[in-house]
Amino acid sequence: MNSRKAAFRCGRFDFDLSRPPLIMGIVNTTPDSFSDGGRYVDLDAAMRRVDAMIADGADIIDIGGESTRPFAPPVSLDEELDRTIPLLEKLRDHGVPLSVDTYKPAVMAAALAAGADMINDIWALRQPGAIEAIRDSNCGLCVMHMHGEPESMQNRSFVDDVVAEVTNFLERRVDTLLKSGIQTERICVDPGFGFGKSVEQNYALLKHLELTRVGYPLLAGVSRKSMLRKKTGRTPQDCLSSSVTAAVIAVERGAAIVRVHDVAETRDALSILEALQAA
């Protein structure tokens, strides 16, 4: 089993985590995301991308309207809403959970009203009003560790024990959510690969990934990230084999959800891992 917890509530959906790991497909409606920026700004193109991911076996669709790559500038509230809400409204009856990658409380509230089932927050609900925006819903929540902020995080990489730092942070944030009235089954955690960590720290996290679960389902997002590219010399668009490999390693080390660009290939690789584990 991939987590100590057997279930994860994700809005209108409940997942049994004793089954194979969940695949979260990434759809960025941004012009500047590091991997697919500009490809899905058009609503029809984004819809086609989502339909293809669902056909390939995505369990959750994660929609992002603001790039959080290193050194990315923030976008306005209105612009992020324009990039995410129309797509959510089109997808709300597609039969899969819809996650929104945002840290803005106003976007969270609007996304939930438009049909979102999950909020994936790089700030771990630390922005003023974030907890209040999601507390009374049934949405799933991803609590992520980030050192610094996107505009400057790679200039501030910390030097302490990265595994201990991430684990302690996630424990504190989960405790805050529970004390705020958030139900335990709504929470998953993410160590935040690439968010203010050096390449070496990212690999230390991957090696010891299970230690960061803190008793909750673990979401791992390593797809096409620089920790892979700096070892292989590949571009973001040419990182298929290393991304799939990293996803399999993450699942072996305790991830219950993997956030990926390449759904079909990841699904194939994880089916082989599942067969091996069942043999």
C-alpha positions in Angstrom: 0.0 0.0 0.0 1.3 3.5 -0.9 0.2 5.3 2.2 -0.7 4.7 5.8 -4.1 6.3 5.0 -6.5 4.1 3.0 -8.6 6.9 1.5 -8.4 10.3 0.0 -11.4 12.6 -0.4 -11.2 14.7 -3.5 -14.4 16.8 -3.7 -17.0 14.7 -5.5 -14.7 11.7 -5.6 -13.3 9.3 -3.0 -10.1 7.3 -3.8 -9.1 4.0 -2.3 -5.3 4.3 -1.9 -4.9 0.5 -1.5 -5.2 0.4 -5.3 -2.4 1.3 -7.7 -1.1 4.9 -7.5 -3.1 7.8 -8.9 -1.8 9.7 -12.0 -2.4 13.4 -12.0 -2.2 14.9 -15.5 -0.8 18.4 -15.9 -2.5 21.0 -18.0 -0.9 24.5 -17.9 -3.0 27.3 -19.4 0.0 29.6 -19.2 2.2 31.2 -21.8 5.4 30.7 -19.8 5.4 27.3 -18.0 8.8 25.6 -18.3 7.6 22.6 -20.2 4.4 23.3 -22.2 4.0 27.1 -21.9 1.7 28.5 -24.6 0.5 25.1 -25.9 -2.8 25.1 -24.0 -3.7 28.8 -23.6 -6.5 28.3 -26.1 -9.6 26.8 -24.5 -10.2 24.3 -27.3 -6.5 23.1 -27.2 -6.7 22.7 -23.4 -9.9 20.7 -23.8 -8.3 18.4 -26.4 -5.3 17.9 -24.1 -7.6 17.0 -21.1 -9.6 14.6 -23.3 -6.4 12.9 -24.4 -5.1 12.6 -20.8 -8.3 11.0 -19.6 -8.2 8.6 -22.5 -4.6 7.7 -21.5 -5.7 6.9 -18.0 -5.4 10.1 -15.9 -7.1 9.8 -12.6 -7.0 13.6 -11.8 -6.5 16.6 -14.0 -4.4 19.5 -12.5 -5.0 22.9 -14.1 -2.5 25.7 -13.7 -3.1 29.3 -14.6 0.1 30.8 -13.3 3.6 29.4 -13.9 5.5 28.5 -10.7 8.8 27.7 -12.4 11.9 29.3 -10.9 12.1 33.1 -11.5 8.5 33.2 -12.8 6.8 36.6 -12.2 3.3 36.6 -10.6 0.2 37.1 -12.7 -2.8 39.2 -11.7 -5.9 37.7 -10.1 -8.1 38.5 -13.1 -5.7 36.9 -15.6 -5.4 33.7 -13.6 -9.2 33.5 -13.3 -9.5 34.0 -17.0 -7.1 31.2 -17.7 -8.7 28.6 -15.3 -12.4 29.2 -14.7 -13.7 28.7 -18.3 -11.8 25.4 -18.6 -13.1 24.2 -15.2 -16.7 25.0 -16.3 -16.2 23.0 -19.5 -14.7 20.1 -17.7 -16.9 19.8 -14.6 -18.9 16.9 -16.0 -16.1 15.0 -17.6 -16.1 12.4 -14.8 -12.7 12.9 -13.3 -11.6 15.1 -10.4 -10.4 18.5 -11.3 -7.5 20.1 -9.4 -6.4 23.7 -9.6 -2.8 24.7 -9.0 -3.1 28.0 -7.2 -2.1 29.8 -4.1 -4.6 32.7 -4.3 -7.6 32.4 -2.0 -9.9 34.2 -4.5 -9.0 31.7 -7.2 -9.6 28.9 -4.8 -13.1 30.1 -4.0 -13.9 30.7 -7.7 -12.5 27.4 -8.8 -14.5 25.5 -6.2 -17.7 27.3 -7.3 -16.8 26.3 -10.9 -16.5 22.6 -10.2 -12.9 22.0 -8.9 -12.5 19.0 -6.6 -9.0 19.7 -5.3 -6.7 22.7 -4.5 -3.0 22.1 -5.2 -1.2 24.9 -3.3 2.6 25.5 -3.5 2.2 27.9 -0.5 0.6 25.1 1.6 -2.4 27.4 2.4 -0.2 30.0 4.1 -1.6 33.0 2.2 -4.1 35.1 4.3 -7.6 33.7 3.7 -6.6 30.5 2.0 -7.8 28.2 4.8 -11.0 30.1 5.0 -11.5 29.7 1.2 -11.5 25.9 1.3 -12.4 25.0 4.9 -16.2 24.4 4.4 -15.8 22.5 1.1 -15.1 18.8 0.5 -12.1 19.5 -1.8 -8.9 17.6 -1.6 -5.9 19.6 -0.5 -2.2 19.2 -1.5 0.1 20.8 1.0 3.5 21.4 -0.5 6.9 22.5 0.8 8.5 25.5 -0.9 11.6 27.3 0.3 11.3 30.9 -0.7 9.0 31.9 -3.5 9.0 31.3 -7.3 10.7 34.6 -8.2 13.7 34.0 -5.9 13.6 30.4 -4.5 16.6 29.1 -6.5 18.7 32.0 -5.1 17.9 31.0 -1.6 18.5 27.2 -1.5 18.9 26.2 2.2 21.8 24.1 3.5 20.3 22.2 6.4 19.0 18.6 6.3 16.5 18.8 3.5 14.6 15.7 4.5 14.2 16.8 8.1 13.3 20.4 7.0 10.6 19.2 4.6 9.2 16.6 7.0 9.0 19.1 9.9 7.4 21.7 7.7 4.7 19.3 6.4 3.9 18.1 9.9 3.4 21.7 11.1 1.2 22.6 8.2 -1.0 19.6 8.5 -1.3 20.2 12.2 -2.4 23.8 11.4 -5.0 22.5 9.0 -6.4 20.0 11.4 -6.7 22.6 14.1 -8.5 24.8 11.6 -11.2 22.1 11.1 -10.0 20.5 7.9 -10.9 16.8 7.8 -7.9 14.5 7.8 -9.1 12.5 4.7 -8.9 15.6 2.5 -5.2 16.1 2.9 -2.2 14.9 0.9 1.4 16.2 1.1 4.1 17.1 -1.5 7.8 17.6 -0.7 8.1 20.1 -3.5 10.8 18.9 -5.8 12.5 21.8 -7.4 11.0 24.5 -5.2 14.0 26.1 -3.6 16.2 23.0 -3.5 19.5 22.2 -5.1 19.8 19.3 -7.5 21.5 17.3 -4.7 18.8 18.1 -2.3 16.1 17.0 -4.7 17.8 13.6 -5.1 18.2 13.3 -1.3 14.4 13.9 -1.1 13.7 11.3 -3.7 16.0 8.7 -2.0 14.3 9.2 1.3 10.8 10.1 0.0 8.9 7.8 2.4 10.2 9.8 5.4 8.3 12.9 4.2 4.8 11.3 4.1 4.0 12.3 7.7 1.1 9.8 7.7 -0.7 11.2 4.7 -0.9 10.4 1.0 2.2 11.6 -0.8 2.0 13.4 -4.1 5.3 13.6 -6.1 5.8 15.9 -9.0 9.1 15.3 -10.7 8.0 15.3 -14.3 10.4 17.1 -16.7 12.0 19.0 -13.8 15.5 20.5 -13.9 16.8 17.8 -11.4 16.3 15.4 -14.3 17.5 17.6 -17.1 20.7 18.6 -15.3 21.7 14.9 -15.1 20.7 13.9 -18.6 21.3 17.1 -20.6 17.8 16.9 -22.1 15.4 19.7 -22.8 12.0 19.8 -20.9 10.3 18.4 -24.0 12.8 15.5 -24.3 12.6 14.2 -20.7 10.2 11.4 -21.2 12.4 8.5 -20.1 13.9 10.2 -17.1 10.4 11.5 -16.0 8.9 8.1 -16.2 11.8 6.6 -14.4 11.6 9.2 -11.6 7.8 8.6 -11.3 8.4 4.8 -10.8 11.1 5.5 -8.2 8.7 7.9 -6.4 6.0 5.2 -6.2 8.5 2.6 -5.0 9.4 5.0 -2.2 5.8 5.7 -1.1 4.1 8.1 -3.5 0.4 7.6 -3.8 -0.1 10.2 -6.5 2.3 11.2 -9.3 1.9 14.5 -11.1 3.0 14.0 -14.7 3.0 15.5 -18.2 3.1 12.1 -19.9 0.2 10.1 -18.7 0.1 7.1 -21.0 3.8 6.3 -20.7 3.7 6.7 -16.9 0.6 4.4 -16.7 2.5 1.8 -18.7 5.5 1.9 -16.5 3.5 1.7 -13.3 1.6 -1.3 -14.6 4.8 -3.2 -15.0 5.8 -2.2 -11.4 2.4 -3.3 -10.2 2.8 -6.7 -11.9 6.3 -7.1 -10.4 5.0 -6.3 -6.9 2.1 -8.8 -7.3 4.3 -11.6 -8.6 
